[in-house]
């Protein structure tokens, strides 16, 4: 799953560590999210979206699969 975390974080002038502190995770988790090695849980996705004052869909870019 692609995301805009790096873009949104840098636009606010935050370091990875500052963002991690804001959402209660480690800096390594933010690094893994930004590099695409880790997908956020629903709870973490919600926290990140709230931190950026954005909708989850504006932070995480869902690729459409076959219909559900």
Secondary structure by P-SEA (a helix, b strand, c coil): cccaaaaaaaaacccaaaaaaaacccaaaaaaaaaccccccaaaaaaaaaaacccccccbbbbbcccc
